[in-house]
Amino acid sequence: MIAMKKPVIIGIAGGSASGKSSIAQRLKREFENSNSVVIIRQDDYYKDQSHMSYEERVKTNYDHPFAFDTELLIQHLDNLIKGKRIEKPTYDFVNHTRSEVIENIEPCDVIVLEGLFILENEQLRDHLDIKIFVDTDADIRFIRRMTRDVKDRGRSLESVVDQYTTTVRIMHDLFIEPSKRYADVIVPEGGKNEVAIDLLTTKISSIIQDHMI
């Protein structure tokens, strides 16, 4: 029996609405006919808040590292590295708690992990083979976040503006921006950066080919 090679883990970090998910989704489309690449979103590892009232959940600072179940995420990464399937949680952003939907993730050659604090946490960084930071201007990130949260997450315009000014911007400057120094590659403008996408696609293709030998 041939032992499975250790998967290569690519971490994509950056501010809220910087384009992390756009890059991850572009990579997913590039390899959609392959079972060799899986995307894991840190957002799905927000802590379960079903024991709290809706009013309490709304007050949670979702832009602080403590909002995430990082211990579970690291455990799941370790299991995938060992060749074990995981049951990944998903998050309900409308009701501000963990969803009942579970996604089964099988071990594969390349794991793309994307999220706000992927480079901020030392234990997570230690799991990464390639570290990427998506660097996008604050005004562009704010417009993208406002559009996304109102359209896809059922938020009011007032709540988005209030959250951004009271927590998002502050937490970005405190935790996310400093984590840029840990990146191997800094990508401006997220999924619209075709050169970065081509480089990542080429790198992942070479990893997959190497694992087939």
C-alpha positions in Angstrom: 0.0 0.0 0.0 1.4 3.4 -1.0 1.3 6.0 1.8 -0.5 9.2 1.0 1.8 12.2 0.7 1.3 15.1 3.1 -1.1 17.6 1.6 0.1 21.1 0.8 -1.8 23.7 2.7 -2.1 27.2 1.2 -3.3 29.9 3.5 -5.1 33.0 2.2 -5.5 35.8 4.7 -6.6 39.5 4.4 -9.1 42.0 5.6 -12.9 41.6 5.4 -14.0 41.7 1.7 -10.4 42.0 0.5 -10.9 39.2 -2.1 -9.8 36.1 -0.2 -12.9 34.1 -1.2 -12.7 35.3 -4.8 -9.2 33.9 -5.1 -10.3 30.6 -3.4 -13.3 30.3 -5.7 -11.2 31.0 -8.8 -8.8 28.2 -7.8 -11.8 25.9 -7.1 -13.1 26.6 -10.7 -9.7 25.9 -12.2 -9.6 22.5 -10.6 -13.3 21.7 -10.5 -12.8 18.4 -12.4 -10.2 17.3 -9.9 -10.6 15.8 -6.5 -7.2 17.1 -5.6 -8.1 20.5 -4.2 -10.4 21.5 -1.4 -11.4 24.9 -0.1 -11.9 25.4 3.7 -13.3 28.8 4.9 -12.4 30.0 8.4 -15.8 31.7 8.5 -17.4 28.3 8.9 -15.5 27.8 12.2 -17.2 30.7 14.0 -18.2 29.4 17.4 -21.6 27.9 17.9 -23.9 30.4 19.6 -27.2 28.4 19.7 -27.2 28.6 23.5 -27.5 32.4 23.3 -30.5 34.6 22.4 -30.5 36.3 19.0 -30.0 39.7 20.7 -26.9 38.4 22.4 -25.5 36.8 19.2 -25.8 40.1 17.3 -23.5 41.8 19.8 -20.7 39.3 19.2 -17.5 40.8 17.8 -17.1 38.6 14.7 -13.9 40.4 13.8 -11.9 39.2 16.8 -9.9 36.0 16.8 -11.8 34.8 19.9 -15.0 34.5 17.8 -13.5 31.4 16.0 -13.3 27.8 17.1 -9.6 27.7 16.1 -9.0 24.6 18.2 -11.5 22.6 16.0 -10.1 24.0 12.8 -6.6 22.9 13.8 -7.9 19.5 14.8 -9.5 19.2 11.4 -6.4 20.2 9.5 -4.4 17.6 11.5 -7.0 14.9 10.6 -6.8 15.8 6.9 -3.0 15.7 7.1 -3.3 12.2 8.5 -5.5 11.2 5.6 -8.8 11.2 7.7 -12.1 12.6 6.5 -13.6 15.5 8.5 -17.1 16.7 9.1 -16.8 20.5 8.6 -19.3 22.8 10.2 -21.0 25.6 8.3 -22.2 29.0 9.6 -25.6 30.7 9.4 -24.9 34.4 9.0 -28.5 35.4 9.1 -29.2 33.8 12.5 -25.6 34.4 13.8 -24.9 30.8 14.8 -23.6 27.5 13.5 -25.8 25.9 10.9 -27.1 22.3 11.1 -25.5 21.6 7.7 -22.3 19.5 7.9 -19.9 19.1 4.9 -17.9 16.0 4.6 -14.4 16.8 3.4 -12.1 14.0 2.1 -8.3 14.2 2.3 -6.7 15.6 -0.9 -3.4 16.9 -2.3 -4.0 20.6 -1.8 -6.0 22.4 1.0 -6.8 26.0 0.4 -7.6 27.7 3.8 -9.0 31.2 3.6 -10.0 33.6 6.3 -9.3 36.8 8.3 -6.9 35.3 10.9 -5.2 32.6 8.9 -1.8 34.3 9.4 -2.5 35.9 12.8 -2.6 32.6 14.7 0.8 31.0 15.2 -0.5 27.5 15.3 -2.4 28.0 12.1 0.7 29.5 10.4 2.7 26.5 11.4 0.4 24.3 9.4 0.8 26.4 6.2 3.2 25.6 3.4 2.3 28.7 1.4 1.2 31.9 3.1 -0.7 34.6 1.1 -2.0 38.0 2.1 -4.6 39.7 0.0 -4.0 43.5 0.2 -6.9 45.7 -0.8 -7.6 49.4 -0.1 -9.9 50.0 2.9 -12.6 51.9 1.0 -12.9 49.1 -1.6 -13.2 46.5 1.2 -15.9 48.6 2.9 -18.0 48.9 -0.2 -17.7 45.2 -1.0 -18.6 44.3 2.6 -21.6 46.6 2.7 -22.9 45.1 -0.6 -22.3 41.5 0.5 -23.8 41.9 4.0 -26.9 43.6 2.8 -27.5 41.4 -0.2 -26.4 38.0 1.1 -26.5 38.1 4.9 -29.7 40.0 5.6 -28.2 43.0 7.3 -29.4 46.5 7.3 -27.2 49.3 5.8 -27.1 51.0 9.3 -26.0 47.8 11.0 -23.2 47.3 8.5 -21.9 50.9 8.9 -22.1 50.7 12.7 -20.3 47.3 12.8 -17.5 48.6 10.4 -16.8 51.8 12.4 -17.0 50.3 15.9 -15.3 46.9 15.4 -14.2 45.9 11.8 -11.8 48.7 11.1 -10.3 48.6 14.6 -9.8 44.9 14.6 -8.3 45.0 11.1 -5.6 47.5 12.3 -5.0 45.5 15.5 -4.9 42.0 14.2 -5.1 41.5 10.5 -2.9 44.2 9.0 0.1 43.2 11.3 -0.2 39.6 10.1 0.8 40.7 6.6 4.4 40.4 7.7 4.1 36.6 7.8 3.1 36.3 4.2 5.2 34.7 1.6 3.3 36.5 -1.2 1.2 39.7 -1.0 -1.6 39.9 -3.6 -3.2 43.2 -4.4 -6.9 43.3 -5.4 -7.8 39.7 -4.7 -9.5 37.7 -7.4 -9.0 40.3 -10.1 -5.3 39.8 -10.0 -4.9 37.5 -13.0 -1.1 37.2 -12.6 -1.4 36.0 -9.0 -4.2 33.5 -10.0 -2.0 32.1 -12.8 1.0 31.7 -10.5 -1.1 29.9 -7.9 -2.8 27.7 -10.5 0.6 26.7 -11.9 2.0 26.0 -8.4 -1.0 23.8 -7.5 -0.8 21.9 -10.8 2.8 21.1 -10.1 1.9 19.9 -6.6 -0.8 17.6 -8.0 1.5 16.2 -10.6 4.2 15.6 -7.9 1.7 13.7 -5.8 0.8 11.5 -8.7 4.4 10.2 -9.1 
